Amino acid sequence: MPRECRLYVLTPPVIPDPASFAIALSDALEAGPAAALQVRLKGASDAEIAQVVQFLAPIVRAKGVPLILNDRPDLAASLGCDGVHVGQSDATYDEARRLVGDLRIVGVTCHASRRLAMDAAAAGADYVAFGAFFPTTTKPAPTRADPEILTEWRNAMATPSVAIGGIETSNCGQLVAAGADFLAVSGGIWNFPRGPAAAVELFTQEIGKVRQELP
């Protein structure tokens, strides 16, 4: 059977009105299945992050979607998040795991490095993230990854891979075909001309179309 690929939703980097965003998120999650939601608020205060988590947690949990916090394993633990995603300049995997415990998800950014990914997988990471695959304005991307890394990873390793960086409905198919387990998307959803719900619906269709064509 074709390997499953699922949408991993990232919040925009700034959420000025958490209540309004919660409504938009609910509509988006109704439009298609999501594997996780990552709260990714660069430069926000602890209080701002806590407020956003407070608004969003009931929505995602009602749909069975894990809530992952970016960068901050300490806050992820104290706010009762389902996991944390750490970059290479954030907490180490071991520190993140110590803070959130064995029952929560810990994902690790590995840029375009197989060595970083293998180290993270060997340490026990629940997933490794490769990117950026395409130009992105959501955040600075220090590396550019080739889709081939997803294929090589899929063929060699059991730890799931997340593709990230500039992913839109028009280019996601090649990453699904390459073997990504998850597509992490922010701007491709929240900046979609017809709205986030329409974006999630189209991503779901594109993922399904490619999976049906795979051998």
GIHU-V792112 format. One record per pair of residues at least 6 apart in sequence whose ideal C-beta (glycine too) atoms are under 7 Angstrom apart, sorted by the first residue. I is the first residue (numbers start at 0). J is the second residue. D is the distance in whole Angstrom. If there is no record, write none. Layout:
BEGIN
i=I j=J d=D
i=I j=J d=D
END
This chain:
BEGIN
i=1 j=210 d=4
i=1 j=213 d=4
i=2 j=153 d=7
i=2 j=178 d=6
i=4 j=175 d=5
i=4 j=179 d=6
i=4 j=180 d=6
i=4 j=181 d=7
i=4 j=182 d=7
i=4 j=206 d=5
i=4 j=210 d=7
i=5 j=32 d=7
i=5 j=34 d=4
i=5 j=181 d=6
i=6 j=31 d=7
i=6 j=33 d=5
i=6 j=34 d=6
i=6 j=182 d=6
i=6 j=184 d=6
i=6 j=199 d=7
i=6 j=202 d=5
i=6 j=203 d=7
i=6 j=206 d=7
i=7 j=34 d=5
i=7 j=35 d=5
i=7 j=37 d=7
i=7 j=161 d=6
i=7 j=181 d=4
i=7 j=182 d=6
i=7 j=183 d=4
i=8 j=33 d=5
i=8 j=36 d=5
i=8 j=184 d=7
i=8 j=188 d=6
i=9 j=37 d=5
i=9 j=39 d=5
i=9 j=183 d=6
i=9 j=184 d=6
i=9 j=185 d=4
i=10 j=37 d=7
i=10 j=38 d=5
i=10 j=39 d=5
i=10 j=40 d=7
i=10 j=185 d=7
i=11 j=185 d=6
i=11 j=189 d=5
i=12 j=39 d=6
i=12 j=40 d=6
i=12 j=41 d=5
i=12 j=137 d=6
i=12 j=138 d=7
i=13 j=40 d=7
i=14 j=20 d=5
i=14 j=40 d=7
i=14 j=51 d=5
i=17 j=50 d=6
i=17 j=51 d=5
i=17 j=54 d=4
i=18 j=54 d=6
i=21 j=54 d=5
i=21 j=55 d=6
i=21 j=58 d=6
i=23 j=195 d=6
i=24 j=55 d=6
i=24 j=58 d=6
i=25 j=58 d=5
i=26 j=195 d=7
i=26 j=196 d=5
i=27 j=188 d=7
i=27 j=195 d=4
i=27 j=196 d=5
i=27 j=199 d=5
i=28 j=62 d=5
i=28 j=64 d=7
i=29 j=196 d=7
i=30 j=196 d=4
i=30 j=199 d=4
i=30 j=200 d=4
i=31 j=199 d=4
i=31 j=200 d=5
i=31 j=202 d=7
i=31 j=203 d=3
i=32 j=203 d=7
i=33 j=64 d=5
i=34 j=181 d=6
i=35 j=64 d=6
i=35 j=65 d=5
i=35 j=67 d=5
i=36 j=55 d=7
i=36 j=59 d=5
i=36 j=64 d=6
i=36 j=66 d=5
i=36 j=67 d=7
i=37 j=67 d=4
i=37 j=69 d=6
i=37 j=84 d=6
i=38 j=48 d=7
i=38 j=51 d=6
i=38 j=52 d=6
i=38 j=55 d=7
i=38 j=66 d=7
i=38 j=68 d=5
i=38 j=69 d=6
i=39 j=69 d=4
i=39 j=185 d=7
i=40 j=47 d=7
i=40 j=48 d=6
i=40 j=51 d=6
i=41 j=138 d=6
i=45 j=74 d=6
i=48 j=74 d=6
i=49 j=78 d=6
i=52 j=66 d=7
i=52 j=78 d=5
i=52 j=80 d=7
i=55 j=66 d=7
i=56 j=66 d=6
i=59 j=66 d=5
i=65 j=81 d=4
i=65 j=82 d=6
i=65 j=104 d=6
i=66 j=80 d=5
i=66 j=81 d=5
i=67 j=80 d=7
i=67 j=81 d=6
i=67 j=82 d=5
i=67 j=83 d=6
i=67 j=84 d=5
i=67 j=104 d=6
i=67 j=106 d=7
i=68 j=74 d=6
i=68 j=75 d=4
i=68 j=78 d=7
i=68 j=80 d=5
i=68 j=83 d=5
i=69 j=84 d=5
i=70 j=85 d=7
i=70 j=86 d=7
i=70 j=89 d=5
i=71 j=83 d=7
i=72 j=83 d=4
i=72 j=85 d=7
i=72 j=90 d=5
i=72 j=94 d=7
i=72 j=95 d=4
i=72 j=98 d=4
i=72 j=99 d=5
i=73 j=98 d=6
i=75 j=82 d=7
i=75 j=83 d=4
i=75 j=99 d=5
i=76 j=98 d=5
i=76 j=99 d=5
i=81 j=103 d=6
i=81 j=104 d=6
i=82 j=99 d=7
i=82 j=103 d=5
i=82 j=104 d=3
i=82 j=105 d=6
i=82 j=106 d=7
i=83 j=95 d=5
i=83 j=99 d=6
i=83 j=105 d=6
i=84 j=106 d=4
i=85 j=92 d=7
i=85 j=95 d=5
i=85 j=107 d=6
i=85 j=108 d=7
i=86 j=108 d=4
i=87 j=108 d=6
i=87 j=110 d=7
i=87 j=115 d=7
i=92 j=105 d=6
i=92 j=107 d=6
i=92 j=119 d=6
i=92 j=122 d=5
i=92 j=124 d=6
i=93 j=122 d=7
i=95 j=105 d=5
i=96 j=105 d=5
i=96 j=123 d=7
i=99 j=105 d=6
i=104 j=125 d=5
i=105 j=124 d=6
i=105 j=125 d=6
i=106 j=124 d=6
i=106 j=125 d=6
i=106 j=126 d=5
i=106 j=128 d=6
i=106 j=161 d=7
i=107 j=119 d=4
i=107 j=124 d=5
i=107 j=127 d=6
i=107 j=128 d=7
i=108 j=128 d=5
i=109 j=115 d=4
i=109 j=116 d=4
i=109 j=119 d=6
i=109 j=127 d=5
i=109 j=128 d=6
i=109 j=129 d=6
i=110 j=141 d=6
i=110 j=142 d=4
i=111 j=129 d=6
i=111 j=142 d=4
i=111 j=143 d=7
i=111 j=144 d=4
i=111 j=148 d=6
i=113 j=148 d=7
i=116 j=127 d=4
i=116 j=152 d=7
i=119 j=127 d=5
i=120 j=127 d=6
i=120 j=156 d=6
i=120 j=158 d=4
i=124 j=158 d=6
i=126 j=158 d=6
i=126 j=159 d=4
i=126 j=160 d=7
i=126 j=161 d=5
i=126 j=181 d=7
i=127 j=158 d=6
i=127 j=160 d=6
i=128 j=161 d=4
i=128 j=163 d=5
i=128 j=183 d=7
i=129 j=144 d=5
i=129 j=148 d=5
i=129 j=149 d=7
i=129 j=160 d=6
i=129 j=162 d=6
i=130 j=140 d=7
i=130 j=144 d=5
i=130 j=162 d=6
i=130 j=163 d=4
i=130 j=164 d=4
i=131 j=140 d=4
i=131 j=142 d=7
i=131 j=143 d=6
i=131 j=144 d=7
i=131 j=163 d=6
i=131 j=164 d=2
i=131 j=165 d=6
i=132 j=144 d=5
i=132 j=146 d=6
i=132 j=162 d=6
i=132 j=164 d=5
i=132 j=165 d=6
i=132 j=166 d=7
i=132 j=174 d=6
i=133 j=164 d=6
i=133 j=165 d=3
i=133 j=166 d=7
i=133 j=170 d=6
i=134 j=165 d=5
i=135 j=164 d=5
i=135 j=165 d=4
i=135 j=186 d=7
i=136 j=186 d=7
i=137 j=185 d=5
i=137 j=186 d=5
i=140 j=164 d=5
i=146 j=173 d=6
i=146 j=174 d=6
i=146 j=177 d=4
i=147 j=177 d=7
i=149 j=160 d=6
i=149 j=162 d=6
i=149 j=174 d=6
i=149 j=177 d=4
i=149 j=178 d=5
i=149 j=179 d=5
i=150 j=177 d=5
i=150 j=178 d=5
i=152 j=160 d=5
i=152 j=178 d=7
i=153 j=160 d=7
i=153 j=178 d=3
i=159 j=180 d=4
i=159 j=181 d=7
i=160 j=179 d=6
i=160 j=180 d=5
i=161 j=180 d=7
i=161 j=181 d=4
i=161 j=183 d=5
i=162 j=174 d=4
i=162 j=179 d=4
i=162 j=182 d=6
i=162 j=183 d=7
i=163 j=183 d=4
i=166 j=174 d=7
i=166 j=182 d=5
i=166 j=184 d=5
i=166 j=187 d=5
i=167 j=187 d=4
i=168 j=187 d=7
i=168 j=198 d=6
i=168 j=201 d=5
i=168 j=202 d=6
i=168 j=205 d=6
i=171 j=182 d=6
i=171 j=202 d=6
i=171 j=205 d=5
i=171 j=206 d=7
i=172 j=205 d=6
i=172 j=209 d=5
i=174 j=182 d=6
i=175 j=206 d=5
i=175 j=209 d=4
i=175 j=210 d=7
i=176 j=209 d=5
i=176 j=213 d=7
i=184 j=202 d=7
i=187 j=198 d=6
i=188 j=195 d=5
i=188 j=198 d=5
i=188 j=199 d=6
i=189 j=195 d=6
i=191 j=197 d=6
i=191 j=198 d=3
END
